[in-house]
């Protein structure tokens, strides 16, 4: 079977269909970037780290092209962002067919540009996911998205982390995301950390605990 996305897998020890964390890396990274975090997550998860489709050369990949300008980061090609979102959705179907994962317990975990991809799926197809984690990211342009009805977004679980000293995507991005997600009545856990554009040990620990809570909560 040929998958729509190249990826790495950390299997679970579970015998029955396992909950899944699908990791989506940031601009210029690759599938190796986040998979190292898998050991910090609940052992019940199957963890998959996918590679974005657009090659930037030198082993770096992107979900869509960006321009780094004096006014901040600009999205160059919205069509490619939508194409990547569709690829991820197709990939989720392929994972469900190929690996023993529980389709009702799928979590996306995105960093930076990967967060934007995770948001775009959660906001348009929330029924496909059990929750998501957005690390150091920003919301995609909603004009490109066909938002799911409010009642489908209501209470959808999201953990948002952002660094106070982030120079790539300043803290305002995290705060604006938090405000918008609350407007949509999603169930947001928002935390700021004394870090730059990164994932500190404290941040990772909070994310891991949150994901475990989601699993335990879902069983009740």
Secondary structure in CASP SS format (residue, H / E / C, confidence):
PFRMAT SS
TARGET T0000
AUTHOR 0000-0000-0000
METHOD secondary structure of the structure
MODEL  1
X C 1.00
X C 1.00
X C 1.00
X C 1.00
X C 1.00
X C 1.00
X E 1.00
X E 1.00
X E 1.00
X E 1.00
X C 1.00
X C 1.00
X C 1.00
X C 1.00
X C 1.00
X C 1.00
X C 1.00
X E 1.00
X E 1.00
X E 1.00
X E 1.00
X E 1.00
X E 1.00
X E 1.00
X C 1.00
X C 1.00
X C 1.00
X C 1.00
X E 1.00
X C 1.00
X C 1.00
X H 1.00
X H 1.00
X H 1.00
X H 1.00
X H 1.00
X H 1.00
X H 1.00
X H 1.00
X H 1.00
X C 1.00
X C 1.00
X C 1.00
X C 1.00
X C 1.00
X E 1.00
X E 1.00
X E 1.00
X E 1.00
X E 1.00
X C 1.00
X C 1.00
X C 1.00
X E 1.00
X E 1.00
X E 1.00
X E 1.00
X C 1.00
X C 1.00
X E 1.00
X E 1.00
X E 1.00
X C 1.00
X C 1.00
X C 1.00
X E 1.00
X E 1.00
X E 1.00
X E 1.00
X C 1.00
X C 1.00
X E 1.00
X E 1.00
X E 1.00
X E 1.00
X C 1.00
X C 1.00
X H 1.00
X H 1.00
X H 1.00
X H 1.00
X H 1.00
X H 1.00
X H 1.00
X H 1.00
X H 1.00
X H 1.00
X H 1.00
X H 1.00
X H 1.00
X H 1.00
X H 1.00
X H 1.00
X H 1.00
X H 1.00
X H 1.00
X H 1.00
X H 1.00
X C 1.00
X C 1.00
X E 1.00
X E 1.00
X E 1.00
X E 1.00
X E 1.00
X E 1.00
X E 1.00
X E 1.00
X E 1.00
X E 1.00
X E 1.00
X C 1.00
X H 1.00
X H 1.00
X H 1.00
X H 1.00
X H 1.00
X H 1.00
X H 1.00
X H 1.00
X H 1.00
X H 1.00
X H 1.00
X H 1.00
X C 1.00
X H 1.00
X H 1.00
X H 1.00
X C 1.00
X C 1.00
X E 1.00
X E 1.00
X E 1.00
X E 1.00
X E 1.00
X C 1.00
X C 1.00
X C 1.00
X C 1.00
X C 1.00
X C 1.00
X H 1.00
X H 1.00
X H 1.00
X C 1.00
X C 1.00
X C 1.00
X C 1.00
X C 1.00
X H 1.00
X H 1.00
X H 1.00
X H 1.00
X C 1.00
X C 1.00
X C 1.00
X E 1.00
X E 1.00
X E 1.00
X E 1.00
X E 1.00
X E 1.00
X E 1.00
X C 1.00
X C 1.00
X C 1.00
X C 1.00
X C 1.00
X C 1.00
X C 1.00
X H 1.00
X H 1.00
X H 1.00
X H 1.00
X H 1.00
X H 1.00
X H 1.00
X H 1.00
X H 1.00
X H 1.00
X H 1.00
X H 1.00
X H 1.00
X C 1.00
X C 1.00
X C 1.00
X E 1.00
X E 1.00
X E 1.00
X E 1.00
X E 1.00
X E 1.00
X E 1.00
X C 1.00
X C 1.00
X C 1.00
X C 1.00
X C 1.00
X C 1.00
X C 1.00
X H 1.00
X H 1.00
X H 1.00
X H 1.00
X H 1.00
X H 1.00
X H 1.00
X H 1.00
X H 1.00
X H 1.00
X H 1.00
X H 1.00
X H 1.00
X H 1.00
X H 1.00
X H 1.00
X H 1.00
X H 1.00
X C 1.00
X C 1.00
END
